[in-house]
Amino acid sequence: MSRRHALSALVSMLVWTAPAFAAAPMPQVDVFKSPYCGCCGAWVEHMKAAGFVVKVTEVTDTTATRKRLGLSDAYGSCHTATVGGYVLEGHVPAAEVKRLLAGRPAALGLAVPGMPPSAPGMEVPGRKDAYEVLLIDKQGKSSAFANYPKA
């Protein structure tokens, strides 16, 4: 086989198989947030920067959204989101959302209760507080999914 034919065969193979290896598009994140909350907007930008498509719905109170999605107010924060059949509450890092979607555990979703400084969208220059990302099971119980230590 000549070099030209070998190169042609290789290029043809790459053209036909490359789409099979392409990364699947990230699912849409549907965010429910107050129109007046700046940190929620910063978290939306964090998710977009990580490759997610984000749709924002402004609501006056996220409590009703949490209740509709089956998440206890004990895990409440300033915004609620859904992605890939899961609920996200608060400033969950995009890396943990990607890990959740890759692993597909039987769970309701992830939560970062409250509004911890250092979480995505809540960054305070010169400050790095510890916080935990919780995995919420379908019965509403939590376990540690990720820990972000104080620096």
C-alpha positions in Angstrom: 0.0 0.0 0.0 1.4 3.4 -0.9 1.8 6.2 1.5 -0.9 8.1 -0.2 -3.4 5.3 0.1 -2.5 4.7 3.7 -2.9 8.4 4.6 -6.2 8.5 2.7 -7.4 5.5 4.6 -6.4 7.0 7.9 -8.1 10.3 7.2 -11.2 8.5 6.1 -11.3 6.4 9.3 -10.9 9.6 11.4 -13.6 11.4 9.6 -16.1 8.6 10.1 -15.2 7.6 13.7 -14.5 11.0 15.3 -18.2 11.8 15.9 -18.5 8.6 18.0 -15.7 9.9 20.3 -17.1 13.4 20.6 -18.2 14.4 24.1 -21.9 14.2 24.7 -23.4 17.7 25.1 -24.0 18.8 28.7 -27.7 18.7 29.8 -29.5 21.9 30.4 -29.6 23.2 33.9 -32.9 24.8 34.8 -32.4 27.4 37.6 -35.0 28.9 39.8 -33.8 32.1 41.5 -34.8 35.5 42.7 -34.3 38.3 40.2 -32.5 40.3 42.9 -29.8 37.8 43.9 -26.4 38.5 42.5 -24.7 35.4 43.8 -27.2 33.2 42.0 -26.2 35.0 38.8 -22.6 34.4 39.5 -23.3 30.6 40.0 -25.2 30.6 36.7 -22.0 32.0 35.0 -19.9 29.4 36.8 -22.1 26.6 35.3 -22.0 28.2 31.9 -18.2 28.4 32.1 -18.2 24.7 32.9 -20.0 23.9 29.6 -23.6 23.7 30.8 -26.5 25.3 29.0 -28.5 27.2 31.6 -32.1 28.4 31.6 -33.0 30.8 34.3 -36.6 31.2 35.7 -37.0 34.1 38.1 -39.3 33.3 41.0 -40.2 35.4 44.1 -39.6 32.5 46.5 -37.6 29.3 45.9 -39.4 27.5 48.8 -42.3 26.5 46.6 -39.9 25.1 44.0 -37.9 23.1 46.5 -41.2 21.7 47.9 -42.5 20.8 44.4 -39.2 19.0 43.7 -39.3 17.0 47.0 -36.3 18.7 48.7 -36.5 19.7 52.4 -36.0 23.3 53.4 -33.3 21.9 55.7 -31.1 21.9 52.7 -32.2 25.3 51.5 -30.1 28.0 49.9 -30.8 30.9 47.6 -31.5 29.1 44.4 -32.8 25.7 43.2 -32.0 23.9 40.0 -32.6 20.7 38.1 -30.4 18.9 35.7 -30.6 15.4 34.2 -33.4 14.3 36.6 -31.6 15.6 39.7 -32.2 18.5 42.0 -29.4 21.0 42.8 -29.7 23.3 45.8 -27.4 26.2 46.3 -23.8 26.8 45.2 -22.9 23.3 44.1 -19.6 23.2 42.1 -19.9 22.3 38.5 -17.3 19.6 38.9 -19.6 17.8 41.4 -22.6 18.1 39.1 -20.6 16.5 36.3 -19.5 13.7 38.7 -23.1 13.2 39.8 -24.2 12.9 36.1 -21.4 10.5 35.3 -22.1 8.2 38.2 -25.9 8.5 38.1 -26.5 7.4 41.7 -30.1 6.7 42.9 -30.6 10.0 44.6 -32.7 13.2 44.6 -29.7 15.4 44.0 -27.0 17.6 45.6 -27.1 20.4 48.0 -24.8 23.0 49.5 -27.0 24.4 52.3 -26.8 28.0 53.2 -24.5 30.3 51.3 -20.9 29.4 52.3 -18.2 31.8 51.3 -15.8 30.1 48.9 -18.5 28.1 47.1 -18.9 29.0 43.4 -20.7 32.3 43.1 -20.0 33.2 46.7 -16.2 33.7 46.4 -14.7 36.3 48.8 -11.2 37.4 47.8 -8.7 36.3 50.3 -11.1 33.9 52.1 -11.5 30.2 51.6 -13.9 28.6 54.0 -14.7 24.9 54.3 -18.0 23.6 53.0 -19.5 20.3 52.1 -21.5 19.1 49.1 -24.3 16.8 50.3 -25.8 13.9 48.3 -29.5 13.8 49.2 -31.2 10.4 48.8 -34.8 9.9 47.7 -35.9 9.6 51.3 -34.4 13.0 52.1 -31.4 11.8 54.0 -27.9 13.3 53.3 -24.4 12.0 53.1 -21.1 13.7 52.2 -20.5 13.8 48.4 -17.6 16.1 48.5 -15.7 18.2 51.0 -14.0 21.5 50.3 -11.5 22.2 53.1 -10.5 25.5 54.5 -7.3 26.8 52.9 
